[in-house]
């Protein structure tokens, strides 16, 4: 495996890890350690901000497939966040 392929794999794993964390923080996935649905929208917001920051900081430095993956993940977590935020009592 080349150094570039290794870095690409690690980058995808990092984004996937943040994606899973955001979904768990929104209560969309069970926490595998506790087997419970936990909801912390403030933490989810921070994770989404990290994803946005990574996309911005890696701009013009990603392959087209990496760029598409990051964009798709960010869109998905933001849509889920809006959905969860709307469930909060006014």
N, C-alpha and C positions, 0 to 999 in steps of 0.2 A: 504494500500500500504506500503510495507516495505521500509526502508531507502535505501536499495540497488536499488530497483525498481525506487524510486524517483530520485536517483542520475543518474541512467541510462537514464531515461526520460529527465532530465535536460541536460545531456551531449549531447544526440541526438538533443535536441532543440538548443543547442549552436552551434553545427556543422551545423545544418540546417540553422540557422540564418546567419552564416558566408558564407555558400554556396549561399544563396539568395543575400547577399550583394555583393559577388564577381560577380555574374551574372549581377546584376544591374550596377555595376561599369564597366563592360565590354560592357554595352549597349545591353545585351541579354534579359533583362527584364525591363519593365517600372518601374520607381520609383512610388510607390503607392501614395506618397504625392503630387507629381507634375504631374503625369500621362504623364511623358515624358521619352524618352530614353536618359539617360545621359551616357557619356563614359569618364572614367578616369582610364586608364590602370596602372598608377602609384599606385593608390589606390588599384586597383584589385591585383596588384603584392604584396602589403603589406598584404592584406587579405589572399592571398594564402600562404604567408610566415607564417602567424598566424596559418593557418590550419596545415602546415608542422610542426611547433613548437609544437602544441598540440598533434599531432600524435607521435612525438619524446618523448615528456615529459610524455606521458601516456603509452609508450611502456611497454609491459608485465603487464599492469594493466587494460586491457580492456577485455570484453567478446569477443568471436569469432565474434558475430554479430556486436558488436560495432566496432571492428577492420575492419571488412569487409565494414561497412558503411563509416567509415572515409576514408579508402583507395579508395572506389568508388567515394566519393565526391571529393577528391583531384585529382584523375585522370580526372574526368569530368571538373573541373574548369581549370586544366592545359591545357587540350586539347582545351577548349574554348579560353583560353588566347593566345595560340599559333595561333589559327585561327584569333583572333582579331589583334594580333601583325602583322600578315602577311598582313592585310588590310591597314596598315599604309603606307603612301607614302615613298618611299626610298629617 
